Amino acid sequence: MAWEAHEEDTEQRFNNRYNLACVKARLGDLEPALTDLESSLRYAREHLPRIYPFAWRYARHRDPDLAKVRRDARFGPLMERVAPQG
């Protein structure tokens, strides 16, 4: 994530990570996509609590860019690891 070292906007940092996961998923690079998705959601949980639950639900159920990773057996456990508490 060296390219984001100069990005000060936390929401943009999340968007960059999440979008990178989406691009990799669309390309079929599932393992890196899953890694970047987890990183983005962990970042949102820590730094963006107001948007985190929405981002998690969108990734889990709706984002068409993540369709391939949702079919991967590793997706469910990943989403459980980063699931909203409560």
N, CA and C atoms as an extended XYZ file, in Angstrom:
258
Properties=species:S:1:pos:R:3:atomname:S:1:resname:S:1:resid:I:1 pbc="F F F"
N         0.814       -1.194        0.000 N   MET     1
C         0.000        0.000        0.000 CA  MET     1
C         0.861        1.263        0.000 C   MET     1
N         2.039        1.175       -0.558 N   ALA     2
C         2.922        2.338       -0.594 CA  ALA     2
C         2.284        3.510       -1.329 C   ALA     2
N         1.456        3.245       -2.311 N   TRP     3
C         0.819        4.312       -3.084 CA  TRP     3
C        -0.137        5.143       -2.250 C   TRP     3
N        -0.579        4.630       -1.109 N   GLU     4
C        -1.513        5.412       -0.296 CA  GLU     4
C        -0.832        6.136        0.854 C   GLU     4
N         0.469        6.058        0.926 N   ALA     5
C         1.203        6.678        2.029 CA  ALA     5
C         0.945        8.180        2.135 C   ALA     5
N         0.654        8.818        1.027 N   HIS     6
C         0.436       10.262        1.035 CA  HIS     6
C        -1.036       10.641        1.067 C   HIS     6
N        -1.912        9.665        1.068 N   GLU     7
C        -3.355        9.930        1.108 CA  GLU     7
C        -3.776       10.157        2.556 C   GLU     7
N        -4.305       11.330        2.838 N   GLU     8
C        -4.695       11.662        4.209 CA  GLU     8
C        -6.171       11.429        4.483 C   GLU     8
N        -6.992       11.342        3.469 N   ASP     9
C        -8.432       11.152        3.602 CA  ASP     9
C        -8.718        9.673        3.907 C   ASP     9
N        -9.205        9.387        5.108 N   THR    10
C        -9.428        7.995        5.502 CA  THR    10
C       -10.488        7.319        4.646 C   THR    10
N       -11.495        8.062        4.240 N   GLU    11
C       -12.525        7.464        3.392 CA  GLU    11
C       -11.937        7.094        2.024 C   GLU    11
N       -11.071        7.931        1.505 N   GLN    12
C       -10.433        7.623        0.223 CA  GLN    12
C        -9.505        6.430        0.356 C   GLN    12
N        -8.813        6.314        1.483 N   ARG    13
C        -7.961        5.137        1.706 CA  ARG    13
C        -8.794        3.857        1.666 C   ARG    13
N        -9.944        3.872        2.328 N   PHE    14
C       -10.837        2.717        2.287 CA  PHE    14
C       -11.276        2.446        0.845 C   PHE    14
N       -11.725        3.494        0.153 N   ASN    15
C       -12.192        3.326       -1.223 CA  ASN    15
C       -11.100        2.750       -2.120 C   ASN    15
N        -9.885        3.218       -1.966 N   ASN    16
C        -8.776        2.700       -2.772 CA  ASN    16
C        -8.595        1.204       -2.546 C   ASN    16
N        -8.578        0.792       -1.296 N   ARG    17
C        -8.390       -0.628       -0.976 CA  ARG    17
C        -9.549       -1.469       -1.476 C   ARG    17
N       -10.755       -0.990       -1.237 N   TYR    18
C       -11.952       -1.739       -1.646 CA  TYR    18
C       -12.004       -1.865       -3.172 C   TYR    18
N       -11.740       -0.767       -3.865 N   ASN    19
C       -11.771       -0.801       -5.326 CA  ASN    19
C       -10.692       -1.699       -5.905 C   ASN    19
N        -9.551       -1.746       -5.266 N   LEU    20
C        -8.497       -2.657       -5.698 CA  LEU    20
C        -8.969       -4.105       -5.570 C   LEU    20
N        -9.651       -4.418       -4.495 N   ALA    21
C       -10.212       -5.766       -4.332 CA  ALA    21
C       -11.213       -6.070       -5.441 C   ALA    21
N       -12.029       -5.104       -5.776 N   CYS    22
C       -13.033       -5.295       -6.836 CA  CYS    22
C       -12.381       -5.553       -8.189 C   CYS    22
N       -11.351       -4.795       -8.505 N   VAL    23
C       -10.653       -4.983       -9.780 CA  VAL    23
C       -10.045       -6.380       -9.839 C   VAL    23
N        -9.381       -6.782       -8.784 N   LYS    24
C        -8.761       -8.104       -8.764 CA  LYS    24
C        -9.807       -9.202       -8.861 C   LYS    24
N       -10.943       -9.018       -8.205 N   ALA    25
C       -12.016      -10.014       -8.279 CA  ALA    25
C       -12.532      -10.137       -9.709 C   ALA    25
N       -12.753       -9.018      -10.355 N   ARG    26
C       -13.245       -9.045      -11.742 CA  ARG    26
C       -12.241       -9.708      -12.676 C   ARG    26
N       -10.958       -9.563      -12.391 N   LEU    27
C        -9.916      -10.188      -13.203 CA  LEU    27
C        -9.749      -11.672      -12.893 C   LEU    27
N       -10.406      -12.134      -11.833 N   GLY    28
C       -10.294      -13.534      -11.442 CA  GLY    28
C        -9.123      -13.832      -10.533 C   GLY    28
N        -8.448      -12.808      -10.041 N   ASP    29
C        -7.338      -12.978       -9.094 CA  ASP    29
C        -7.929      -13.060       -7.689 C   ASP    29
N        -8.511      -14.206       -7.374 N   LEU    30
C        -9.343      -14.308       -6.181 CA  LEU    30
C        -8.572      -14.201       -4.875 C   LEU    30
N        -7.430      -14.835       -4.770 N   GLU    31
C        -6.703      -14.761       -3.498 CA  GLU    31
C        -6.293      -13.333       -3.162 C   GLU    31
N        -5.677      -12.600       -4.101 N   PRO    32
C        -5.365      -11.194       -3.790 CA  PRO    32
C        -6.618      -10.349       -3.568 C   PRO    32
N        -7.690      -10.662       -4.283 N   ALA    33
C        -8.941       -9.916       -4.091 CA  ALA    33
C        -9.465      -10.112       -2.677 C   ALA    33
N        -9.426      -11.327       -2.201 N   LEU    34
C        -9.884      -11.612       -0.840 CA  LEU    34
C        -9.002      -10.910        0.192 C   LEU    34
N        -7.712      -10.918       -0.036 N   THR    35
C        -6.781      -10.248        0.877 CA  THR    35
C        -7.068       -8.747        0.932 C   THR    35
N        -7.252       -8.139       -0.234 N   ASP    36
C        -7.523       -6.698       -0.275 CA  ASP    36
C        -8.904       -6.366        0.291 C   ASP    36
N        -9.870       -7.230        0.054 N   LEU    37
C       -11.203       -7.007        0.620 CA  LEU    37
C       -11.143       -7.035        2.138 C   LEU    37
N       -10.464       -8.023        2.684 N   GLU    38
C       -10.342       -8.096        4.138 CA  GLU    38
C        -9.620       -6.870        4.681 C   GLU    38
N        -8.561       -6.460        4.021 N   SER    39
C        -7.821       -5.277        4.452 CA  SER    39
C        -8.715       -4.042        4.437 C   SER    39
N        -9.490       -3.889        3.374 N   SER    40
C       -10.344       -2.700        3.270 CA  SER    40
C       -11.414       -2.683        4.350 C   SER    40
N       -12.015       -3.829        4.621 N   LEU    41
C       -13.078       -3.868        5.628 CA  LEU    41
C       -12.532       -3.715        7.040 C   LEU    41
N       -11.362       -4.274        7.300 N   ARG    42
C       -10.727       -4.051        8.608 CA  ARG    42
C       -10.389       -2.569        8.788 C   ARG    42
N        -9.902       -1.959        7.732 N   TYR    43
C        -9.580       -0.530        7.785 CA  TYR    43
C       -10.840        0.285        8.064 C   TYR    43
N       -11.923       -0.032        7.361 N   ALA    44
C       -13.180        0.693        7.577 CA  ALA    44
C       -13.696        0.490        8.992 C   ALA    44
N       -13.601       -0.744        9.494 N   ARG    45
C       -14.079       -1.012       10.855 CA  ARG    45
C       -13.317       -0.169       11.871 C   ARG    45
N       -12.035       -0.015       11.646 N   GLU    46
C       -11.206        0.740       12.591 CA  GLU    46
C       -11.336        2.253       12.428 C   GLU    46
N       -11.426        2.732       11.196 N   HIS    47
C       -11.342        4.174       10.947 CA  HIS    47
C       -12.639        4.841       10.495 C   HIS    47
N       -13.604        4.066       10.034 N   LEU    48
C       -14.835        4.639        9.473 CA  LEU    48
C       -16.066        3.928       10.027 C   LEU    48
N       -16.290        4.013       11.323 N   PRO    49
C       -17.385        3.252       11.925 CA  PRO    49
C       -18.769        3.618       11.408 C   PRO    49
N       -18.937        4.819       10.888 N   ARG    50
C       -20.269        5.198       10.392 CA  ARG    50
C       -20.598        4.535        9.057 C   ARG    50
N       -19.598        4.258        8.226 N   ILE    51
C       -19.903        3.609        6.947 CA  ILE    51
C       -19.591        2.113        6.931 C   ILE    51
N       -18.843        1.657        7.927 N   TYR    52
C       -18.418        0.259        7.936 CA  TYR    52
C       -19.565       -0.742        7.795 C   TYR    52
N       -20.647       -0.647        8.583 N   PRO    53
C       -21.707       -1.663        8.456 CA  PRO    53
C       -22.321       -1.707        7.052 C   PRO    53
N       -22.448       -0.555        6.427 N   PHE    54
C       -23.002       -0.507        5.073 CA  PHE    54
C       -22.038       -1.131        4.070 C   PHE    54
N       -20.758       -0.825        4.210 N   ALA    55
C       -19.744       -1.393        3.319 CA  ALA    55
C       -19.707       -2.909        3.460 C   ALA    55
N       -19.765       -3.396        4.699 N   TRP    56
C       -19.739       -4.835        4.937 CA  TRP    56
C       -20.939       -5.506        4.265 C   TRP    56
N       -22.146       -4.953        4.480 N   ARG    57
C       -23.349       -5.551        3.879 CA  ARG    57
C       -23.305       -5.510        2.361 C   ARG    57
N       -22.837       -4.420        1.796 N   TYR    58
C       -22.760       -4.300        0.349 CA  TYR    58
C       -21.790       -5.338       -0.221 C   TYR    58
N       -20.632       -5.465        0.405 N   ALA    59
C       -19.659       -6.465       -0.045 CA  ALA    59
C       -20.223       -7.874        0.110 C   ALA    59
N       -20.879       -8.118        1.212 N   ARG    60
C       -21.387       -9.466        1.520 CA  ARG    60
C       -22.500       -9.900        0.585 C   ARG    60
N       -23.370       -8.969        0.218 N   HIS    61
C       -24.587       -9.380       -0.483 CA  HIS    61
C       -24.805       -8.801       -1.870 C   HIS    61
N       -24.262       -7.637       -2.169 N   ARG    62
C       -24.733       -6.935       -3.369 CA  ARG    62
C       -23.694       -6.552       -4.411 C   ARG    62
N       -22.501       -6.254       -4.026 N   ASP    63
C       -21.555       -5.671       -4.976 CA  ASP    63
C       -21.309       -6.630       -6.145 C   ASP    63
N       -21.719       -6.247       -7.359 N   PRO    64
C       -21.539       -7.141       -8.502 CA  PRO    64
C       -20.067       -7.397       -8.832 C   PRO    64
N       -19.192       -6.473       -8.460 N   ASP    65
C       -17.765       -6.666       -8.712 CA  ASP    65
C       -17.205       -7.835       -7.911 C   ASP    65
N       -17.854       -8.186       -6.825 N   LEU    66
C       -17.352       -9.251       -5.951 CA  LEU    66
C       -18.060      -10.585       -6.170 C   LEU    66
N       -18.808      -10.705       -7.237 N   ALA    67
C       -19.572      -11.937       -7.483 CA  ALA    67
C       -18.681      -13.182       -7.489 C   ALA    67
N       -17.527      -13.086       -8.118 N   LYS    68
C       -16.634      -14.257       -8.185 CA  LYS    68
C       -16.104      -14.636       -6.813 C   LYS    68
N       -15.763      -13.663       -5.996 N   VAL    69
C       -15.220      -14.011       -4.677 CA  VAL    69
C       -16.308      -14.513       -3.744 C   VAL    69
N       -17.542      -14.067       -3.942 N   ARG    70
C       -18.629      -14.581       -3.095 CA  ARG    70
C       -18.838      -16.073       -3.302 C   ARG    70
N       -18.478      -16.585       -4.465 N   ARG    71
C       -18.612      -18.024       -4.743 CA  ARG    71
C       -17.432      -18.835       -4.201 C   ARG    71
N       -16.396      -18.167       -3.771 N   ASP    72
C       -15.205      -18.835       -3.250 CA  ASP    72
C       -15.460      -19.287       -1.809 C   ASP    72
N       -15.013      -20.472       -1.469 N   ALA    73
C       -15.232      -21.033       -0.125 CA  ALA    73
C       -14.587      -20.185        0.971 C   ALA    73
N       -13.608      -19.392        0.650 N   ARG    74
C       -12.922      -18.563        1.656 CA  ARG    74
C       -13.685      -17.285        1.980 C   ARG    74
N       -14.661      -16.933        1.152 N   PHE    75
C       -15.377      -15.671        1.330 CA  PHE    75
C       -16.186      -15.642        2.632 C   PHE    75
N       -16.967      -16.669        2.900 N   GLY    76
C       -17.790      -16.710        4.109 CA  GLY    76
C       -16.980      -16.549        5.382 C   GLY    76
N       -15.920      -17.353        5.550 N   PRO    77
C       -15.088      -17.177        6.743 CA  PRO    77
C       -14.447      -15.792        6.841 C   PRO    77
N       -14.041      -15.230        5.704 N   LEU    78
C       -13.479      -13.876        5.707 CA  LEU    78
C       -14.508      -12.889        6.231 C   LEU    78
N       -15.725      -12.968        5.709 N   MET    79
C       -16.756      -12.025        6.125 CA  MET    79
C       -17.120      -12.207        7.596 C   MET    79
N       -17.036      -13.403        8.096 N   GLU    80
C       -17.269      -13.632        9.534 CA  GLU    80
C       -16.171      -12.979       10.365 C   GLU    80
N       -14.933      -13.067        9.902 N   ARG    81
C       -13.814      -12.465       10.638 CA  ARG    81
C       -13.954      -10.954       10.753 C   ARG    81
N       -14.521      -10.341        9.742 N   VAL    82
C       -14.625       -8.871        9.739 CA  VAL    82
C       -16.053       -8.398        9.948 C   VAL    82
N       -16.928       -9.278       10.413 N   ALA    83
C       -18.356       -8.929       10.585 CA  ALA    83
C       -18.543       -7.870       11.658 C   ALA    83
N       -19.546       -7.013       11.447 N   PRO    84
C       -19.885       -6.043       12.485 CA  PRO    84
C       -20.273       -6.754       13.778 C   PRO    84
N       -19.890       -6.185       14.870 N   GLN    85
C       -20.234       -6.750       16.171 CA  GLN    85
C       -21.608       -6.284       16.601 C   GLN    85
N       -22.355       -7.175       17.208 N   GLY    86
C       -23.649       -6.790       17.740 CA  GLY    86
C       -24.733       -7.176       16.904 C   GLY    86
